[in-house]
Amino acid sequence: MSEPEFSARGVRIARWPRSLTRAGEVRIEDGRLALLTSYGSEIDSAPVTAVRAGRPWFAKPDEAVATVNGTRYRLTLDKGGATGGEGRAASEESGRFLAALKRAAGRR
């Protein structure tokens, strides 16, 4: 199995208005985005080319919104939750997620 292009743990994944997990994982690997619970169960996944993501004006700096298979999820990427992310700013983590998603989808 290859190394994931992006992996963040300790991510709060919510589907309005309900929180699905407070310590989940967001992973981009082999051209797919996967949202996982803290136990490793899959919440949702899709090819990165089919995922829409961004940071809306109302989102906090550590949040991103992703639409996966027609379902909108709010992702709160905690400062220390990303792999190797100790000491990084939260907005930098959400920016890294969005950049990795674009890179994996081949968009510039």
Summary of the structure (lengths in Angstrom):
residues: 108
radius of gyration: 12.4
end to end distance: 26.3
largest distance: 37.5
contacts: 321
relative contact order: 0.22
helix: 18%
strand: 45%
